[in-house]
Amino acid sequence: MEIRWHGRGGQGVVTANEILAGAALEEGKYMKAFPEFGPERMGAPIRAFARISEAPIKVHSQVYFPDYVVVLDPTLIGNINVLEGMKKEGALVANYPDGKESLRRALATDMDVHAVNATKIALETIGKPLANTAMLGALVKVSGVLELESIKKELRNKLGGKLPEKVVEKNVLSVERAYEEVD
């Protein structure tokens, strides 16, 4: 399973990808996860890549033909080709407030797309517009690549040493809400 993330610097794309990778390890799967930075500045478009497999992964390049594409920043829709290389049987999961059909029209595609208002969820649960953890929940729901419980456990492990427990649990709630609300 190959996944490509799109976001902007400072939105937590790399952190979300690392949590995804850690959850894969938790489930006994093989994984590779790494970012790709352009100009390293806050707000610049960035990508991150993940591979998850039941067998050792021998490919060491970026992901060119993803099974899933995750878009954290809705302003990237229409400004960069987020569908580039996506497999026909793949799916796009986007932080997009106007719903699935509006997203499909904005992308001018008949491919499988899913929308969730992750920014709204983040504001309501965390108190900040950081949609990265919410998008993990949406990705897990759409892809079935990992178990929701593995994501929540790894999120607690990864953020637990950096943030107060109350903030970590707000992020867990964000994951759960997006899992339920993605369409």
N, C-alpha and C positions, 0 to 999 in steps of 0.2 A: 504494500500500500504506500503510495507516494502522495505527499501533501505539500502544497506551496502556500505560504502565507504572504499577504500583502498588507502593508500598513505604513505608518510614518514613524520616524525616529521619536522615541519618547512615549509611544503608545503601548509598549509592553509586548511587542511581537516576539522578540527573542525570549522573554520570560515565558510566554504561553507555549512556545515551541519546546522549551526546556522542560516544562511541566508535562507536556504530552510525551516527551521522550522518557522521562522518569517513570511515568505511569506505564509505559510499554515495558520497561525493565521490570517493574513491579509485577507485571503479568507474565514474566518469563519470556518475553519476546525480544527479538533482536531489533536494534534501532540505530539510526544515525540522524542527528539533528544539527543544523548549523545555519547561521545567518549569512546574508549577503548585503553588504553596505555599499552605498554609493558615496556621495559626499556626506561625511559624518557630521550631521548637524540636526538639531531638533526640528522635526517637521518634514525632513526630507523623506521621500518614498524609500522604503526598504522591503526586502523580501527575506523570508526564512524558509528552510526546507526540512522535511522530515521523511524518513523511510522507516516503515515498521513491517517486520516480517517474522514468520515462524522459523525461518532458516537464516543462517549467517548472510549478511549483506556484503556483497563484493563490489558494488558500484560506489564510487567516491565522488561523482560529479554532482552538480546542482540537479534539481528535478526539472526535466524538460517536458514530460508528459504526465502531469499529476492526475491521480484519481480524484483528489479533492483539492479545491482552492478555497482558502479562507480569506475574506477581506474585512479588515478591522475598521478601515476608514471609508465611509460612504463617498467622500469627495474623490476617491480614486476611480469610482465607477464612471466610465465615459472619458476619463483622462488618461488612463493606461489600459492596455488590453489584458484584463485580468483573466480572460478565458484562453489566452494563448497556450496552445499545446494541450489543453485539458482533454482527457479521453472522452469519447462520445458517451460512454457509460458512466462517466464521472459526474460529480456534482459540485456546484459552487455554493458556499455558505457565506452570506454577507451581513454585516452590520448595516442594515438598510431600513429606515423607519417607515417607508411607504408600502411595505408588503411585497410579497412574492411576484404578483403579476406586474406591478409597476417596475420591479427590478428586472424582470424578463424583458419588458419593453425598453428600459434604459440600456440594456445590453444588446438589444435587437437579436435575441437568441431564442431557440426553442429547446435549448439544453436544460438539464435538471438544475434549477436554482432554488435556493431557500433563503428566506429573509428573517431576521430577528432584529428588534430594536434594542441592540445591546448597549448603546449609549444610555438610553432611558433606564434600562435595567440597572446599569452600573450607578447611575445617579441616584436611583431609588434604594439601592442596597448598600453601596459603598460610600456614596456621597460625592463621588468624583466621576467624571466622564471617561473612565478607563475601562474600555470594553473587552480587554484581552481575556480575562477569566470567563466572562460571559460567553465569548466566542468558543471557548473550549467546550462548554456545555452543549452549545449548538452543534459543533462539529461531531461530538460523540453521538448525539441523537441521530443526526443525518447519516453518518458513516457506519456506526456500529463497530468502529475500529478497536475501541477499548471500552471497558466498563466504566460507568459513571463513578462508581466507588473508587476505582483506581485513580482517576483524575482528582477526586476530592482528597484522597490520602496524600498523593504527591504534592498537591497544592499546599496542604498543611505542612508537609515536610520542607518544601522549598521556601515558603514565605514565613513559616513559623519562627525561624531564627532572626528574621529581619523586621517583622512587623508585630505589633501587639496582637494577642489572641483574638480580641474583638474584631480587629480589621481583617484578620485571616478568615474568620467565620463569616464576615460580610461578603468576602470574595467567594466563599463556598456557596453562600446563598445566591450570589450572582450566577454561578455555574448552574445551579439547580433551576433557577428561573428561566435561563436561556434554553436549557434542555427541554423544559416544558412548553416554552412559548415559540420556539422556532417553527416556521411554516414552510 
